[in-house]
Amino acid sequence: MPLAAIRTLPQELSFRTKEFLLTLQEFFLFSMRAFFTMPKLRRYWRDFLDQATICGTESIPIVLVSAISIGSLMSIEVGNLLEEFGAKTMLGRSTSITVVRELGPLLMGLMLSARFGSRNGAELGAMQISEQIDALRAFGTDPIAKLVMPRLAAALVMFIPLVALSDFAGLQSAALLAINYHKLDPGIFWNAVYPRLAPKDFVVSFLKAPVFAIIITLVSSFNGFSAKGGTAGVGRSTIKGIVVSSGLVLVANFYVSKVVLENMK
């Protein structure tokens, strides 16, 4: 049995590689169609507003919870570390840069990958399994323009204020813990924050919003459109969309920070 597996290994690797490349090609064409249908946004304005409510307004609680949690934790842990070196007055500078550049946008992206991305994958996967997407094509409606493009446009619009909200909540919770837990004067904390935040910090933070929006929406929607195999297939496609989009969010978070910080002074 092991010998047979070894003999078939090259064919299996070849098949998996071809399948992966074909999936990449299909995803690229799917993404291009989603962007090329943007001029039709006016026709699907109501769908856009519905999706903006789903990915924007209804996502505020989970974004606030994650931002407040990480801001409070950063303030406690970094404050304890700095206190050992007698540098507790640097707490505002340390937490502000970390929250604004990295943790605020990253946690927002991961939370929305789980919330908004899973909804897209499950909803579109159920429509694919029940042949509703085929019915749209039969009636002459482009399913990507009707189902994917409004989601993409809504994410591009709403992710930016969600990043701002995440950054603000993280900083406020960090300040609250610094004042009440570490007994740091508010003036000392905020005077270490404002002079140290440079324009590039905000560019890094807000540039991640549209990148995450594109990744989460297109990956989850593509997996929903690719669902097959009944309700179990919907579950598999939804989970795959969450895992892939979350991984790509982590990778994109690194490269956006690297590119901006290296090229902007």
DRENKEKE-175866 format. One record per atom (N, C-alpha, C): x, y, z; residue in three letters. Coordinates in steps of 0.1 Angstrom, whole numbers, padded with zeros to 4 digits, always signed. Each point is the difference from the previous one (the first is absolute). Layout:
! residues N
XYZALA/...
//
This chain:
! residues 265
+0008-0012+0000MET/-0008+0012+0000MET/+0008+0013+0000MET/+0011+0001+0009PRO/+0008+0012-0001PRO/+0008+0001-0013PRO/+0004-0012-0006LEU/+0007+0001-0013LEU/-0009+0005-0011LEU/-0013-0004+0001ALA/-0010+0005-0010ALA/-0002+0015+0001ALA/+0000+0004+0012ALA/-0002+0015+0003ALA/+0012+0008-0005ALA/+0012-0006+0001ILE/+0012+0007-0004ILE/+0000+0001-0016ILE/-0005-0011-0006ARG/+0000+0000-0015ARG/-0010+0010-0005ARG/-0011+0002+0006THR/-0010+0009-0005THR/+0002+0014+0005THR/+0010+0002+0008LEU/+0003+0014+0006LEU/+0002+0010-0011LEU/+0008-0002-0010PRO/+0002+0010-0010PRO/-0013+0004-0008PRO/-0008-0010-0003GLN/-0013+0003-0006GLN/-0009+0008+0009GLN/+0000-0004+0013GLU/-0008+0008+0009GLU/+0005+0014+0002GLU/+0013+0002+0000LEU/+0005+0014+0001LEU/-0003+0008-0012LEU/+0001-0006-0012SER/-0003+0006-0012SER/-0015+0004-0001SER/-0008-0009+0004PHE/-0015+0003+0001PHE/-0003+0012+0009PHE/+0006-0001+0012ARG/-0003+0011+0010ARG/+0005+0013-0005ARG/+0012+0000-0007THR/+0005+0013-0005THR/-0008+0006-0011THR/-0005-0009-0009LYS/-0009+0005-0011LYS/-0013+0005+0006LYS/-0005-0007+0010GLU/-0013+0004+0006GLU/+0002+0014+0007GLU/+0011+0002+0007PHE/+0003+0012+0007PHE/+0001+0012-0010PHE/+0007-0002-0011LEU/+0002+0010-0010LEU/-0013+0003-0007LEU/-0008-0010-0003LEU/-0013+0002-0006LEU/-0009+0008+0009LEU/+0001-0003+0013THR/-0008+0008+0010THR/+0004+0015+0001THR/+0013+0002-0001LEU/+0005+0014+0000LEU/-0005+0007-0013LEU/+0000-0007-0011GLN/-0004+0006-0012GLN/-0015+0004+0001GLN/-0008-0009+0005GLU/-0014+0002+0001GLU/-0003+0012+0010GLU/+0008+0000+0011PHE/-0002+0011+0010PHE/+0004+0013-0006PHE/+0011+0001-0008PHE/+0004+0012-0007PHE/-0011+0005-0009PHE/-0006-0008-0008LEU/-0011+0004-0009LEU/-0012+0004+0008LEU/-0003-0007+0010PHE/-0011+0003+0009PHE/+0002+0014+0006PHE/+0012+0003+0005SER/+0003+0013+0005SER/-0001+0012-0010SER/+0005-0003-0012MET/-0001+0010-0010MET/-0014+0003-0004MET/-0009-0010-0001ARG/-0014+0002-0003ARG/-0006+0008+0011ARG/+0003-0002+0012ALA/-0006+0008+0012ALA/+0004+0014-0002ALA/+0012+0003-0003PHE/+0005+0014-0001PHE/-0006+0007-0013PHE/-0001-0008-0011PHE/-0005+0006-0012PHE/-0015+0003+0000PHE/-0007-0006+0010THR/-0015+0003+0001THR/-0002+0011+0009THR/+0010+0007+0006MET/-0002+0011+0009MET/-0009+0011-0006MET/+0001+0003-0013PRO/-0008+0011-0006PRO/-0015-0003+0001PRO/-0004-0013+0003LYS/-0014-0003+0002LYS/-0005+0002+0014LYS/+0008+0006+0008LEU/-0003+0002+0014LEU/-0013+0007+0002LEU/-0003+0010-0008ARG/-0012+0008+0001ARG/-0012-0009-0002ARG/+0000-0010-0008ARG/-0011-0009-0002ARG/-0003-0008+0012ARG/+0011-0004+0007TYR/-0002-0008+0012TYR/+0003+0008+0013TYR/-0005+0012+0000TRP/+0003+0009+0012TRP/-0006-0005+0013TRP/-0012-0006-0001ARG/-0006-0006+0012ARG/+0008-0012+0005ARG/+0005-0008-0008ASP/+0008-0011+0004ASP/+0013+0005+0007ASP/+0005+0011-0006PHE/+0012+0006+0006PHE/-0003+0005+0014PHE/-0011+0007+0002LEU/-0004+0005+0014LEU/-0002-0012+0010LEU/-0006-0010-0005ASP/-0002-0012+0009ASP/+0013-0006+0004ASP/+0009-0001-0009GLN/+0013-0006+0003GLN/+0009+0010+0009GLN/-0002+0013-0002ALA/+0007+0009+0008ALA/-0005+0000+0014ALA/-0013-0003+0002THR/-0005-0001+0014THR/+0006-0013+0006THR/+0000-0011-0008ILE/+0005-0012+0006ILE/+0015+0000+0004ILE/+0008+0005-0009CYS/+0015+0000+0002CYS/+0004+0012+0008CYS/-0008+0010+0001GLY/+0004+0012+0007GLY/-0007+0002+0013GLY/-0012+0004+0000THR/-0008+0003+0013THR/+0000-0012+0009THR/-0004-0012-0006GLU/-0002-0012+0008GLU/+0014-0006+0005GLU/+0011+0005-0005SER/+0013-0005+0004SER/+0006+0008+0011SER/-0006+0011+0003ILE/+0006+0009+0010ILE/+0002-0006+0014ILE/-0010-0008+0005PRO/+0003-0006+0013PRO/+0012-0009+0001PRO/+0002-0009-0010ILE/+0011-0009+0000ILE/+0014+0007-0002ILE/-0001+0011-0008VAL/+0013+0008-0002VAL/+0003+0007+0013VAL/-0010+0005+0007LEU/+0003+0007+0013LEU/+0005-0009+0010LEU/-0006-0012+0001VAL/+0004-0010+0010VAL/+0015-0004-0002VAL/+0004-0003-0013SER/+0013-0004-0002SER/+0010+0012+0002SER/-0004+0012-0004ALA/+0010+0011+0001ALA/+0002+0004+0015ALA/-0011+0000+0007ILE/+0001+0003+0015ILE/+0008-0010+0007ILE/-0002-0013-0003SER/+0007-0011+0006SER/+0015+0001-0002SER/+0004+0002-0013ILE/+0014+0000-0003ILE/+0007+0013+0005ILE/-0008+0011+0000GLY/+0006+0013+0005GLY/+0002-0001+0015GLY/-0009-0006+0007SER/+0002-0002+0015SER/+0011-0009+0003SER/+0001-0011-0008LEU/+0010-0010+0003LEU/+0014+0006-0003LEU/+0001+0007-0011MET/+0013+0007-0004MET/+0004+0009+0011MET/-0009+0008+0005SER/+0003+0010+0011SER/+0005-0007+0012SER/-0006-0011+0004ILE/+0004-0007+0012ILE/+0014-0006-0001ILE/+0001-0008-0011GLU/+0013-0008-0002GLU/+0012+0009-0003GLU/-0002+0010-0009VAL/+0011+0009-0004VAL/+0003+0009+0012VAL/-0010+0004+0007GLY/+0002+0008+0012GLY/+0008-0007+0011GLY/-0003-0013+0002ASN/+0008-0007+0010ASN/+0014-0002-0005ASN/+0002-0002-0012LEU/+0014-0002-0005LEU/+0008+0013+0001LEU/-0006+0011-0004LEU/+0007+0013+0001LEU/+0002+0004+0014LEU/-0009-0004+0009GLU/+0002+0004+0014GLU/+0013-0006+0006GLU/+0004-0012-0005GLU/+0012-0006+0005GLU/+0012+0008-0004GLU/+0000+0008-0011PHE/+0011+0008-0004PHE/-0002+0015+0004PHE/-0010+0003+0007GLY/-0003+0014+0004GLY/-0003+0009-0012GLY/-0007-0006-0010ALA/-0003+0007-0012ALA/-0015+0000-0002ALA/-0008+0001+0011LYS/-0014-0001-0001LYS/-0006+0011-0008LYS/+0007+0012-0001THR/-0005+0011-0007THR/-0001-0002-0015THR/+0007-0011-0005MET/+0000-0003-0014MET/-0011-0009-0004MET/-0009-0003+0010LEU/-0012-0009-0003LEU/-0009+0005-0011LEU/-0002+0013+0000GLY/-0009+0006-0011GLY/+0006-0002-0014GLY/+0013+0003-0001ARG/+0006-0002-0013ARG/+0000-0014-0005ARG/+0003-0009+0009SER/+0001-0014-0004SER/-0014-0006-0004SER/-0010+0003+0008THR/-0013-0006-0003THR/-0006+0007-0012THR/+0002+0013-0002SER/-0007+0007-0011SER/+0006-0005-0013SER/+0013-0001-0002ILE/+0005-0005-0012ILE/-0004-0014-0003ILE/+0000-0009+0010THR/-0004-0014-0002THR/-0014-0001-0004THR/-0009+0007+0007VAL/-0014-0001-0003VAL/-0004+0006-0013VAL/+0005+0012-0003VAL/-0004+0007-0013VAL/+0006-0007-0012VAL/+0013-0004+0000ARG/+0006-0006-0011ARG/-0005-0014-0003ARG/+0000-0008+0011GLU/-0001-0015-0002GLU/-0013-0006+0006GLU/-0002+0001+0013LEU/-0010-0008+0007LEU/-0014+0005-0003LEU/-0002+0013-0002GLY/-0013+0005-0003GLY/-0006-0005-0013GLY/+0008+0002-0011PRO/-0005-0005-0013PRO/+0000-0015-0001PRO/+0010-0006+0006LEU/+0001-0015-0001LEU/-0011-0007+0007LEU/-0003+0004+0012LEU/-0011-0006+0007LEU/-0014+0002-0007LEU/-0001+0013-0005MET/-0013+0003-0007MET/-0001-0009-0013MET/+0011-0002-0007GLY/+0000-0009-0011GLY/-0003-0015+0003GLY/+0006-0005+0011LEU/-0003-0013+0004LEU/-0014-0002+0004LEU/-0005+0009+0008MET/-0014-0001+0005MET/-0010+0001-0012MET/+0002+0008-0009LEU/-0009+0001-0012LEU/+0002-0011-0009LEU/+0012-0006-0001SER/+0002-0012-0007SER/-0009-0011+0005SER/-0001-0001+0013ALA/-0009-0010+0006ALA/-0014+0003-0001ALA/-0004+0013+0002ARG/-0014+0004+0000ARG/-0005+0002-0014ARG/+0005+0010-0007PHE/-0005+0003-0013PHE/+0004-0011-0010PHE/+0012-0005+0000GLY/+0004-0010-0009GLY/-0008-0013+0001GLY/-0002-0004+0012SER/-0008-0012+0002SER/-0014+0002-0005SER/-0006+0011+0002ARG/-0014+0003-0004ARG/+0000-0001-0016ARG/+0010+0006-0006ASN/+0000+0000-0015ASN/+0001-0014-0005ASN/+0010-0008+0006GLY/+0002-0014-0004GLY/-0012-0008+0002GLY/-0007+0001+0011ALA/-0011-0008+0003ALA/-0012+0004-0009ALA/-0003+0013-0001GLU/-0011+0004-0008GLU/+0001-0003-0014GLU/+0012+0003-0006LEU/+0002-0003-0014LEU/+0001-0015-0003LEU/+0006-0007+0010GLY/+0001-0014-0002GLY/-0014-0007+0000GLY/-0009+0005+0009ALA/-0014-0005+0000ALA/-0007+0003-0013ALA/+0002+0012-0005MET/-0006+0004-0013MET/+0005-0009-0011MET/+0013-0003+0000GLN/+0006-0008-0011GLN/-0006-0015+0001GLN/-0001-0005+0012ILE/-0005-0014+0002ILE/-0014-0001-0004ILE/-0008+0011+0003SER/-0014-0001-0003SER/-0003+0006-0014SER/+0010+0002-0008GLU/-0001+0004-0014GLU/-0006+0014-0002GLU/+0000+0008+0010GLN/-0005+0014-0001GLN/+0009+0008-0009GLN/+0013-0002+0000ILE/+0009+0007-0008ILE/-0002-0004-0015ILE/-0002-0012-0002ASP/-0004-0004-0014ASP/-0013+0006-0005ASP/-0009+0002+0009ALA/-0013+0006-0003ALA/+0002+0015-0004ALA/+0010+0006+0007LEU/+0003+0014-0004LEU/+0005+0001-0014LEU/+0009-0009-0003ARG/+0006-0001-0014ARG/-0011-0002-0010ARG/-0009-0009+0003ALA/-0011-0003-0009ALA/-0009+0012-0003ALA/-0002+0009+0010PHE/-0008+0012-0002PHE/+0008+0011-0005PHE/+0013-0002-0004GLY/+0008+0010-0007GLY/+0007+0009+0010GLY/+0001-0003+0013THR/+0007+0008+0010THR/+0013-0005+0003THR/+0010+0009+0000ASP/+0014-0004+0003ASP/+0001-0003+0015ASP/+0002-0012+0004PRO/+0000-0003+0015PRO/+0012+0007+0007PRO/+0011+0002-0007ILE/+0011+0007+0007ILE/-0004+0015+0002ILE/-0006+0006-0010ALA/-0004+0014+0002ALA/-0011+0001+0010ALA/-0009-0009+0002LYS/-0011+0000+0009LYS/+0005-0004+0014LYS/+0008-0010+0001LEU/+0003-0005+0014LEU/+0014+0003+0005LEU/+0010+0002-0009VAL/+0014+0002+0005VAL/+0003+0014+0000VAL/-0003+0007-0011MET/+0005+0014-0001MET/-0006+0009+0011MET/-0013-0001+0004PRO/-0004+0009+0012PRO/+0007-0003+0013PRO/+0003-0013+0002ARG/+0008-0004+0012ARG/+0014+0006-0001ARG/+0006+0000-0011LEU/+0014+0005-0001LEU/-0001+0016+0001LEU/-0009+0006-0006ALA/-0001+0015+0002ALA/-0003+0004+0014ALA/-0009-0007+0007ALA/-0003+0003+0013ALA/+0012-0002+0010ALA/+0007-0011-0003ALA/+0012-0002+0009ALA/+0011+0010-0003ALA/+0002+0005-0012LEU/+0010+0010-0003LEU/-0004+0013+0007LEU/-0013+0003+0001VAL/-0004+0012+0006VAL/+0000-0001+0016VAL/-0005-0011+0005MET/-0003-0001+0014MET/+0013-0004+0008MET/+0009-0007-0006PHE/+0012-0004+0008PHE/+0008+0011+0005PHE/+0001+0011-0007ILE/+0008+0012+0004ILE/-0005+0006+0013ILE/-0013+0003+0002PRO/-0004+0005+0013PRO/+0001-0010+0011PRO/-0001-0013-0004LEU/+0001-0010+0010LEU/+0015-0001+0005LEU/+0009+0002-0008VAL/+0014+0001+0004VAL/+0002+0012+0009VAL/-0005+0011-0004ALA/+0001+0012+0009ALA/-0007-0002+0014ALA/-0011-0007+0000LEU/-0007-0003+0012LEU/+0009-0010+0009LEU/+0006-0009-0007SER/+0008-0010+0007SER/+0013+0007+0006SER/+0006+0009-0007ASP/+0012+0007+0005ASP/-0004+0009+0012ASP/-0012+0007-0002PHE/-0004+0009+0011PHE/-0003-0008+0013PHE/-0008-0011-0002ALA/-0004-0007+0012ALA/+0012-0007+0007ALA/+0010-0004-0008GLY/+0012-0006+0005GLY/+0008+0010+0008GLY/+0002+0012-0005LEU/+0007+0010+0007LEU/-0007+0005+0012LEU/-0013+0002+0000GLN/-0007+0004+0012GLN/+0000-0010+0011GLN/-0001-0013-0004SER/+0001-0010+0011SER/+0014-0001+0005SER/+0010+0001-0008ALA/+0014+0001+0005ALA/+0002+0011+0009ALA/-0005+0012-0003ALA/+0001+0012+0009ALA/-0007-0003+0013ALA/-0012-0006-0001LEU/-0008-0002+0012LEU/+0008-0009+0010LEU/+0006-0011-0005LEU/+0007-0009+0008LEU/+0013+0006+0005LEU/+0007+0008-0008ALA/+0012+0007+0004ALA/-0003+0010+0011ALA/-0011+0006+0000ILE/-0004+0010+0010ILE/-0004-0007+0013ILE/-0008-0010-0001ASN/-0006-0006+0012ASN/+0008-0012+0005ASN/+0007-0007-0008TYR/+0007-0012+0004TYR/+0015+0004+0003TYR/+0006+0007-0009HIS/+0014+0004+0003HIS/+0002+0014+0007HIS/-0012+0006+0002LYS/+0000+0013+0007LYS/+0009+0011-0007LYS/-0001-0001-0013LEU/+0007+0010-0009LEU/-0008+0012-0002LEU/+0006+0012+0001ASP/-0008+0012-0003ASP/-0005+0001-0014ASP/-0013+0004-0002PRO/-0005+0000-0014PRO/+0008+0009-0009PRO/+0005+0011+0005GLY/+0008+0009-0009GLY/+0013-0006-0004GLY/+0006-0008+0009ILE/+0013-0007-0004ILE/-0003-0010-0011ILE/-0011-0008+0002PHE/-0004-0010-0010PHE/-0002+0006-0014PHE/-0009+0010-0001TRP/-0004+0006-0013TRP/+0011+0008-0006TRP/+0008+0006+0008ASN/+0012+0008-0005ASN/+0010-0009-0006ASN/+0000-0013+0004ALA/+0009-0010-0006ALA/-0006-0006-0013ALA/-0014+0002-0002VAL/-0007-0005-0011VAL/+0001+0009-0012VAL/-0005+0012+0002TYR/-0002+0009-0012TYR/+0013+0004-0007TYR/+0010+0004+0007PRO/+0012+0004-0008PRO/+0007-0012-0007PRO/-0003-0012+0004ARG/+0007-0012-0006ARG/-0007-0006-0012ARG/-0013+0003-0001LEU/-0007-0006-0011LEU/+0002+0008-0013LEU/+0007-0006-0009ALA/+0004+0007-0013ALA/-0011-0003-0011ALA/+0000+0008-0010PRO/-0010-0003-0011PRO/+0001-0015-0006PRO/+0012-0005+0000LYS/+0002-0013-0006LYS/-0007-0011+0009LYS/-0002+0003+0013ASP/-0007-0010+0008ASP/-0014-0001-0004ASP/-0006+0011-0003PHE/-0015+0000-0004PHE/-0001-0005-0014PHE/+0010+0003-0009VAL/+0000-0006-0013VAL/+0000-0015+0000VAL/+0009-0005+0008VAL/+0001-0015+0002VAL/-0014-0005+0005VAL/-0005+0006+0010SER/-0013-0005+0006SER/-0011+0000-0010SER/-0003+0012-0007PHE/-0011+0001-0008PHE/+0002-0006-0014PHE/+0012-0003-0004LEU/+0002-0007-0013LEU/-0003-0014+0001LEU/+0001-0006+0012LYS/-0004-0014+0002LYS/-0015-0002-0001LYS/-0008+0010+0002ALA/-0014-0002+0000ALA/-0005-0005-0014ALA/+0003+0007-0011PRO/-0004-0005-0013PRO/+0006-0013-0004PRO/+0013-0002+0004VAL/+0006-0012-0003VAL/-0007-0012+0006VAL/-0003+0002+0013PHE/-0008-0011+0007PHE/-0014-0002-0006PHE/-0006+0011-0003ALA/-0013-0001-0006ALA/+0000-0008-0013ALA/+0009+0002-0009ILE/+0001-0007-0012ILE/+0003-0015+0003ILE/+0009-0003+0009ILE/+0003-0014+0002ILE/-0011-0007+0006ILE/-0006+0005+0011ILE/-0011-0007+0007ILE/-0012-0002-0009ILE/-0004+0011-0007THR/-0012-0001-0008THR/+0001-0010-0012THR/+0011+0002-0007LEU/+0002-0008-0012LEU/+0003-0015+0003LEU/+0008-0003+0010VAL/+0003-0013+0004VAL/-0013-0008+0005VAL/-0007+0007+0009SER/-0012-0007+0005SER/-0011-0001-0011SER/-0001+0010-0008SER/-0010-0002-0011SER/+0004-0010-0010SER/+0012-0001-0003PHE/+0005-0010-0010PHE/-0003-0014+0005PHE/+0003-0002+0013ASN/-0002-0013+0006ASN/-0015-0003+0001ASN/-0008+0010+0002GLY/-0014-0002+0000GLY/-0005-0005-0014GLY/+0005+0007-0010PHE/-0004-0003-0014PHE/+0005-0014-0004PHE/+0011-0005+0007SER/+0005-0013-0004SER/-0005-0011+0009SER/-0010+0002+0008ALA/-0005-0010+0009ALA/-0007-0011-0008ALA/+0002-0012+0004LYS/-0007-0011-0006LYS/-0001-0012+0010LYS/-0010-0009-0001GLY/+0000-0011+0009GLY/-0010+0002+0011GLY/-0011+0007-0002GLY/-0010+0002+0010GLY/+0004+0009+0011GLY/-0007-0002+0012THR/+0002+0009+0011THR/+0014-0002+0006THR/+0005-0012-0001ALA/+0014-0002+0005ALA/+0010+0007-0009ALA/-0003+0002-0013GLY/+0008+0007-0008GLY/+0000+0015+0003GLY/-0012+0005+0004VAL/-0001+0014+0004VAL/+0009+0002+0012VAL/+0000-0009+0010GLY/+0008+0001+0012GLY/+0015+0000-0004GLY/+0004-0009-0009ARG/+0014-0001-0004ARG/+0005+0013-0007ARG/-0009+0005-0009SER/+0004+0013-0007SER/+0001+0012+0010SER/-0009+0000+0009THR/+0000+0011+0010THR/+0013+0000+0008THR/+0003-0012+0006ILE/+0012-0001+0008ILE/+0012+0003-0008ILE/+0001-0005-0013LYS/+0011+0002-0008LYS/+0002+0015-0003LYS/-0011+0007-0002GLY/+0000+0015-0002GLY/+0006+0007+0012GLY/-0004-0004+0012ILE/+0004+0007+0012ILE/+0015-0003+0002ILE/+0004-0012-0002VAL/+0014-0004+0002VAL/+0010+0008-0010VAL/-0004-0001-0012VAL/+0008+0006-0011VAL/+0001+0015+0002VAL/-0012+0006+0002SER/+0000+0015+0001SER/+0007+0005+0013SER/-0001-0008+0011SER/+0007+0004+0012SER/+0015-0001-0002SER/+0005-0011-0007GLY/+0014-0001-0003GLY/+0005+0011-0009GLY/-0008+0003-0010LEU/+0004+0011-0009LEU/+0000+0014+0007LEU/-0009+0002+0009VAL/+0000+0012+0008VAL/+0013+0002+0008VAL/+0004-0011+0006LEU/+0013+0000+0007LEU/+0012+0003-0009LEU/+0000-0006-0011VAL/+0011+0002-0010VAL/+0000+0015-0005VAL/-0012+0004-0004ALA/-0002+0014-0005ALA/+0004+0010+0010ALA/-0004-0003+0013ASN/+0004+0010+0011ASN/+0015+0002+0001ASN/+0007-0011-0002PHE/+0015+0002+0001PHE/+0005+0008-0012PHE/-0004-0004-0012TYR/+0005+0007-0012TYR/-0004+0014-0001TYR/-0012+0004+0003VAL/-0004+0014+0000VAL/+0008+0008+0009VAL/+0002-0005+0013SER/+0008+0007+0009SER/+0015+0002-0005SER/+0005-0011-0005LYS/+0014+0000-0005LYS/+0002+0010-0012LYS/-0009+0000-0009VAL/+0001+0008-0012VAL/-0001+0015+0004VAL/-0011+0003+0008VAL/-0002+0014+0003VAL/+0011+0006+0009VAL/+0004-0008+0010LEU/+0010+0005+0010LEU/+0014+0001-0007LEU/+0003-0008-0010GLU/+0012+0001-0007GLU/+0001+0011-0010GLU/-0011+0005-0005ASN/+0000+0009-0011ASN/-0006+0014+0004ASN/-0005+0001+0012MET/-0005+0013+0005MET/+0007+0005+0012MET/+0003+0012+0000LYS/+0008+0006+0012LYS/-0009+0010+0007LYS/
//
